[in-house]
Amino acid sequence: MTLALGSAEEAFFQGEFPVGAVIVSGGRVVAEGSRTGTTRAMARPSEIDHAEIRALRQLERLEQRFDPANARIFSTMEPCLMCFSAIILSGIKEIVYAYEDPMGGGTCCDLDTLTPLYKESGVKVVSGVCREQSLDLFKRFFQKEDNLYWKDSPLERYTLGQGLEFCK
């Protein structure tokens, strides 16, 4: 998670929404990504270039064999529905995230109510790992005066209005 936080911090310093993701397999990092397309300079923010999607795209360029069943993805924020589905479809069996997303998080879906592809995925979700560090990064992001991304959103209000308690 430390490496994912480093990617998120880098995104933050570039004016982007501070989400980082790292995919680990066999004890080594095989892919990583950070959020793009959210800076103030963007006329319209990208809602596709999420950190998890960017990391998954890197897997497509791996030259060595990749076994997703033995991989784990670490993200500084709970994956949205799009990312959660893409991770499941990739075959990765464990998702570890730091900070919950009460506005757009997708990991609380009841997979048992979905089709067999999702129901039988066997994905495990671990939440709250390094939550305090990730929460601090999101607070700093939302406190920036020039930030317009998700300004006055439920996520911003939730983030700025809480301490370190875990609410899920």
SETINU-134296 format. One record per residue (C-alpha): residue in one letter; x negated, y negated, z negated. Coordinates in nm, 2 decimals, always signed. Each point is the difference from the previous one (the first is absolute). Example, Ala and Ser with C-alpha at 12.3 -4.5 7.8 and 13.67 -1.06 7.14 Angstrom:
<sites>
<site><rest>a</rest><east>-1.23</east><north>+0.45</north><up>-0.78</up></site>
<site><rest>s</rest><east>-0.14</east><north>-0.34</north><up>+0.07</up></site>
</sites>
This chain:
<sites>
<site><rest>m</rest><east>+0.00</east><north>+0.00</north><up>+0.00</up></site>
<site><rest>t</rest><east>-0.30</east><north>-0.23</north><up>-0.06</up></site>
<site><rest>l</rest><east>-0.07</east><north>+0.01</north><up>+0.38</up></site>
<site><rest>a</rest><east>+0.36</east><north>-0.08</north><up>+0.08</up></site>
<site><rest>l</rest><east>-0.01</east><north>-0.29</north><up>-0.24</up></site>
<site><rest>g</rest><east>-0.31</east><north>-0.12</north><up>+0.17</up></site>
<site><rest>s</rest><east>+0.18</east><north>+0.00</north><up>+0.34</up></site>
<site><rest>a</rest><east>+0.29</east><north>-0.18</north><up>-0.15</up></site>
<site><rest>e</rest><east>-0.23</east><north>-0.26</north><up>-0.15</up></site>
<site><rest>e</rest><east>-0.16</east><north>-0.05</north><up>+0.34</up></site>
<site><rest>a</rest><east>+0.34</east><north>-0.05</north><up>+0.16</up></site>
<site><rest>f</rest><east>+0.09</east><north>-0.25</north><up>-0.28</up></site>
<site><rest>f</rest><east>-0.31</east><north>-0.21</north><up>+0.08</up></site>
<site><rest>q</rest><east>+0.09</east><north>+0.00</north><up>+0.37</up></site>
<site><rest>g</rest><east>+0.34</east><north>-0.14</north><up>-0.10</up></site>
<site><rest>e</rest><east>+0.19</east><north>+0.33</north><up>+0.06</up></site>
<site><rest>f</rest><east>+0.24</east><north>+0.18</north><up>-0.23</up></site>
<site><rest>p</rest><east>-0.23</east><north>+0.19</north><up>-0.23</up></site>
<site><rest>v</rest><east>+0.07</east><north>+0.37</north><up>+0.08</up></site>
<site><rest>g</rest><east>-0.28</east><north>+0.25</north><up>+0.05</up></site>
<site><rest>a</rest><east>+0.01</east><north>+0.37</north><up>+0.08</up></site>
<site><rest>v</rest><east>-0.26</east><north>+0.27</north><up>+0.00</up></site>
<site><rest>i</rest><east>+0.03</east><north>+0.36</north><up>+0.12</up></site>
<site><rest>v</rest><east>-0.22</east><north>+0.25</north><up>-0.17</up></site>
<site><rest>s</rest><east>-0.07</east><north>+0.36</north><up>+0.10</up></site>
<site><rest>g</rest><east>-0.26</east><north>+0.24</north><up>-0.13</up></site>
<site><rest>g</rest><east>-0.11</east><north>-0.26</north><up>-0.25</up></site>
<site><rest>r</rest><east>-0.09</east><north>-0.26</north><up>+0.27</up></site>
<site><rest>v</rest><east>+0.18</east><north>-0.30</north><up>+0.15</up></site>
<site><rest>v</rest><east>+0.11</east><north>+0.09</north><up>+0.35</up></site>
<site><rest>a</rest><east>+0.21</east><north>-0.31</north><up>+0.08</up></site>
<site><rest>e</rest><east>+0.09</east><north>-0.34</north><up>-0.15</up></site>
<site><rest>g</rest><east>+0.22</east><north>-0.29</north><up>+0.09</up></site>
<site><rest>s</rest><east>+0.12</east><north>-0.34</north><up>-0.13</up></site>
<site><rest>r</rest><east>+0.30</east><north>-0.20</north><up>+0.07</up></site>
<site><rest>t</rest><east>-0.01</east><north>-0.24</north><up>+0.30</up></site>
<site><rest>g</rest><east>+0.23</east><north>-0.24</north><up>+0.17</up></site>
<site><rest>t</rest><east>+0.13</east><north>-0.19</north><up>-0.30</up></site>
<site><rest>t</rest><east>-0.22</east><north>-0.32</north><up>-0.01</up></site>
<site><rest>r</rest><east>+0.15</east><north>-0.34</north><up>+0.01</up></site>
<site><rest>a</rest><east>-0.14</east><north>-0.04</north><up>+0.35</up></site>
<site><rest>m</rest><east>+0.24</east><north>+0.27</north><up>+0.13</up></site>
<site><rest>a</rest><east>+0.31</east><north>-0.14</north><up>+0.16</up></site>
<site><rest>r</rest><east>+0.18</east><north>+0.32</north><up>-0.08</up></site>
<site><rest>p</rest><east>-0.15</east><north>+0.25</north><up>-0.25</up></site>
<site><rest>s</rest><east>-0.07</east><north>+0.36</north><up>+0.12</up></site>
<site><rest>e</rest><east>+0.21</east><north>+0.25</north><up>-0.18</up></site>
<site><rest>i</rest><east>-0.18</east><north>+0.29</north><up>+0.16</up></site>
<site><rest>d</rest><east>-0.36</east><north>-0.05</north><up>-0.09</up></site>
<site><rest>h</rest><east>+0.02</east><north>+0.14</north><up>-0.35</up></site>
<site><rest>a</rest><east>-0.32</east><north>+0.12</north><up>-0.17</up></site>
<site><rest>e</rest><east>+0.13</east><north>+0.37</north><up>+0.00</up></site>
<site><rest>i</rest><east>+0.08</east><north>-0.01</north><up>+0.37</up></site>
<site><rest>r</rest><east>-0.33</east><north>-0.15</north><up>+0.09</up></site>
<site><rest>a</rest><east>-0.18</east><north>+0.27</north><up>-0.21</up></site>
<site><rest>l</rest><east>+0.21</east><north>+0.27</north><up>+0.17</up></site>
<site><rest>r</rest><east>-0.09</east><north>-0.14</north><up>+0.34</up></site>
<site><rest>q</rest><east>-0.37</east><north>+0.05</north><up>-0.09</up></site>
<site><rest>l</rest><east>+0.07</east><north>+0.37</north><up>-0.05</up></site>
<site><rest>e</rest><east>+0.08</east><north>+0.02</north><up>+0.38</up></site>
<site><rest>r</rest><east>-0.36</east><north>-0.10</north><up>+0.08</up></site>
<site><rest>l</rest><east>-0.17</east><north>+0.25</north><up>-0.23</up></site>
<site><rest>e</rest><east>-0.25</east><north>+0.21</north><up>+0.18</up></site>
<site><rest>q</rest><east>-0.01</east><north>+0.27</north><up>-0.27</up></site>
<site><rest>r</rest><east>+0.28</east><north>+0.23</north><up>-0.08</up></site>
<site><rest>f</rest><east>+0.24</east><north>-0.14</north><up>-0.26</up></site>
<site><rest>d</rest><east>+0.22</east><north>+0.21</north><up>-0.22</up></site>
<site><rest>p</rest><east>+0.28</east><north>-0.22</north><up>-0.13</up></site>
<site><rest>a</rest><east>+0.13</east><north>+0.26</north><up>-0.25</up></site>
<site><rest>n</rest><east>-0.32</east><north>-0.06</north><up>-0.20</up></site>
<site><rest>a</rest><east>+0.01</east><north>-0.38</north><up>+0.03</up></site>
<site><rest>r</rest><east>+0.12</east><north>-0.27</north><up>-0.23</up></site>
<site><rest>i</rest><east>+0.09</east><north>-0.36</north><up>+0.08</up></site>
<site><rest>f</rest><east>-0.06</east><north>-0.28</north><up>-0.25</up></site>
<site><rest>s</rest><east>+0.19</east><north>-0.33</north><up>+0.04</up></site>
<site><rest>t</rest><east>+0.01</east><north>-0.31</north><up>-0.21</up></site>
<site><rest>m</rest><east>+0.37</east><north>-0.03</north><up>+0.05</up></site>
<site><rest>e</rest><east>+0.28</east><north>+0.25</north><up>+0.02</up></site>
<site><rest>p</rest><east>+0.05</east><north>+0.10</north><up>+0.37</up></site>
<site><rest>c</rest><east>+0.31</east><north>-0.13</north><up>+0.17</up></site>
<site><rest>l</rest><east>+0.24</east><north>+0.24</north><up>+0.18</up></site>
<site><rest>m</rest><east>-0.19</east><north>-0.04</north><up>+0.33</up></site>
<site><rest>c</rest><east>-0.34</east><north>+0.09</north><up>-0.16</up></site>
<site><rest>f</rest><east>+0.15</east><north>+0.27</north><up>-0.23</up></site>
<site><rest>s</rest><east>+0.14</east><north>+0.17</north><up>+0.31</up></site>
<site><rest>a</rest><east>-0.31</east><north>-0.04</north><up>+0.20</up></site>
<site><rest>i</rest><east>-0.21</east><north>+0.15</north><up>-0.29</up></site>
<site><rest>i</rest><east>+0.24</east><north>+0.30</north><up>-0.02</up></site>
<site><rest>l</rest><east>-0.02</east><north>+0.05</north><up>+0.37</up></site>
<site><rest>s</rest><east>-0.38</east><north>-0.01</north><up>-0.01</up></site>
<site><rest>g</rest><east>+0.01</east><north>+0.30</north><up>-0.23</up></site>
<site><rest>i</rest><east>-0.18</east><north>-0.17</north><up>-0.29</up></site>
<site><rest>k</rest><east>+0.13</east><north>+0.16</north><up>-0.32</up></site>
<site><rest>e</rest><east>-0.08</east><north>-0.26</north><up>-0.27</up></site>
<site><rest>i</rest><east>+0.07</east><north>-0.37</north><up>-0.02</up></site>
<site><rest>v</rest><east>-0.16</east><north>-0.20</north><up>-0.28</up></site>
<site><rest>y</rest><east>+0.10</east><north>-0.36</north><up>-0.04</up></site>
<site><rest>a</rest><east>-0.07</east><north>-0.28</north><up>-0.25</up></site>
<site><rest>y</rest><east>+0.29</east><north>-0.25</north><up>+0.00</up></site>
<site><rest>e</rest><east>+0.36</east><north>+0.08</north><up>+0.05</up></site>
<site><rest>d</rest><east>+0.20</east><north>-0.19</north><up>+0.27</up></site>
<site><rest>p</rest><east>+0.35</east><north>-0.07</north><up>-0.14</up></site>
<site><rest>m</rest><east>+0.10</east><north>-0.17</north><up>+0.32</up></site>
<site><rest>g</rest><east>-0.12</east><north>+0.24</north><up>+0.27</up></site>
<site><rest>g</rest><east>-0.16</east><north>+0.30</north><up>-0.16</up></site>
<site><rest>g</rest><east>+0.10</east><north>+0.33</north><up>+0.17</up></site>
<site><rest>t</rest><east>-0.14</east><north>+0.27</north><up>-0.22</up></site>
<site><rest>c</rest><east>+0.30</east><north>+0.04</north><up>-0.22</up></site>
<site><rest>c</rest><east>+0.21</east><north>+0.14</north><up>+0.28</up></site>
<site><rest>d</rest><east>+0.16</east><north>+0.33</north><up>-0.09</up></site>
<site><rest>l</rest><east>-0.17</east><north>+0.22</north><up>+0.26</up></site>
<site><rest>d</rest><east>+0.24</east><north>+0.29</north><up>-0.08</up></site>
<site><rest>t</rest><east>+0.28</east><north>-0.20</north><up>+0.17</up></site>
<site><rest>l</rest><east>-0.19</east><north>-0.03</north><up>+0.33</up></site>
<site><rest>t</rest><east>-0.07</east><north>+0.23</north><up>+0.29</up></site>
<site><rest>p</rest><east>-0.24</east><north>+0.30</north><up>-0.04</up></site>
<site><rest>l</rest><east>-0.30</east><north>-0.19</north><up>+0.14</up></site>
<site><rest>y</rest><east>+0.01</east><north>-0.23</north><up>-0.30</up></site>
<site><rest>k</rest><east>+0.16</east><north>+0.23</north><up>-0.25</up></site>
<site><rest>e</rest><east>-0.26</east><north>+0.27</north><up>+0.04</up></site>
<site><rest>s</rest><east>-0.30</east><north>-0.24</north><up>+0.02</up></site>
<site><rest>g</rest><east>-0.13</east><north>+0.08</north><up>-0.34</up></site>
<site><rest>v</rest><east>-0.13</east><north>-0.35</north><up>-0.05</up></site>
<site><rest>k</rest><east>-0.10</east><north>-0.10</north><up>-0.35</up></site>
<site><rest>v</rest><east>+0.02</east><north>-0.36</north><up>-0.12</up></site>
<site><rest>v</rest><east>-0.21</east><north>-0.14</north><up>-0.28</up></site>
<site><rest>s</rest><east>+0.07</east><north>-0.36</north><up>-0.11</up></site>
<site><rest>g</rest><east>-0.15</east><north>-0.26</north><up>-0.22</up></site>
<site><rest>v</rest><east>-0.37</east><north>+0.08</north><up>+0.06</up></site>
<site><rest>c</rest><east>-0.20</east><north>-0.32</north><up>-0.06</up></site>
<site><rest>r</rest><east>+0.33</east><north>-0.19</north><up>-0.01</up></site>
<site><rest>e</rest><east>-0.13</east><north>-0.28</north><up>-0.21</up></site>
<site><rest>q</rest><east>-0.27</east><north>-0.09</north><up>+0.25</up></site>
<site><rest>s</rest><east>+0.24</east><north>+0.01</north><up>+0.29</up></site>
<site><rest>l</rest><east>+0.26</east><north>-0.20</north><up>-0.18</up></site>
<site><rest>d</rest><east>-0.26</east><north>-0.27</north><up>-0.07</up></site>
<site><rest>l</rest><east>-0.08</east><north>-0.02</north><up>+0.37</up></site>
<site><rest>f</rest><east>+0.36</east><north>-0.03</north><up>+0.10</up></site>
<site><rest>k</rest><east>+0.06</east><north>-0.27</north><up>-0.27</up></site>
<site><rest>r</rest><east>-0.30</east><north>-0.20</north><up>+0.14</up></site>
<site><rest>f</rest><east>+0.14</east><north>+0.04</north><up>+0.35</up></site>
<site><rest>f</rest><east>+0.35</east><north>-0.13</north><up>-0.09</up></site>
<site><rest>q</rest><east>-0.15</east><north>-0.29</north><up>-0.20</up></site>
<site><rest>k</rest><east>-0.19</east><north>-0.13</north><up>+0.30</up></site>
<site><rest>e</rest><east>+0.17</east><north>-0.32</north><up>+0.11</up></site>
<site><rest>d</rest><east>-0.06</east><north>+0.05</north><up>+0.37</up></site>
<site><rest>n</rest><east>+0.15</east><north>+0.35</north><up>-0.01</up></site>
<site><rest>l</rest><east>+0.32</east><north>+0.03</north><up>+0.19</up></site>
<site><rest>y</rest><east>+0.02</east><north>+0.38</north><up>+0.04</up></site>
<site><rest>w</rest><east>+0.29</east><north>+0.14</north><up>-0.21</up></site>
<site><rest>k</rest><east>+0.03</east><north>-0.35</north><up>-0.16</up></site>
<site><rest>d</rest><east>+0.30</east><north>-0.01</north><up>-0.24</up></site>
<site><rest>s</rest><east>+0.07</east><north>+0.37</north><up>+0.06</up></site>
<site><rest>p</rest><east>+0.11</east><north>+0.26</north><up>-0.26</up></site>
<site><rest>l</rest><east>-0.36</east><north>+0.14</north><up>+0.01</up></site>
<site><rest>e</rest><east>-0.15</east><north>-0.34</north><up>-0.08</up></site>
<site><rest>r</rest><east>+0.25</east><north>-0.06</north><up>-0.28</up></site>
<site><rest>y</rest><east>-0.06</east><north>+0.35</north><up>-0.14</up></site>
<site><rest>t</rest><east>-0.38</east><north>-0.03</north><up>+0.02</up></site>
<site><rest>l</rest><east>-0.03</east><north>-0.34</north><up>-0.16</up></site>
<site><rest>g</rest><east>+0.27</east><north>+0.06</north><up>-0.26</up></site>
<site><rest>q</rest><east>-0.16</east><north>+0.30</north><up>-0.17</up></site>
<site><rest>g</rest><east>-0.28</east><north>+0.11</north><up>-0.22</up></site>
<site><rest>l</rest><east>-0.17</east><north>+0.34</north><up>+0.02</up></site>
<site><rest>e</rest><east>+0.29</east><north>+0.21</north><up>-0.08</up></site>
<site><rest>f</rest><east>+0.10</east><north>+0.26</north><up>+0.26</up></site>
<site><rest>c</rest><east>+0.36</east><north>-0.04</north><up>+0.11</up></site>
<site><rest>k</rest><east>+0.12</east><north>+0.28</north><up>+0.23</up></site>
</sites>
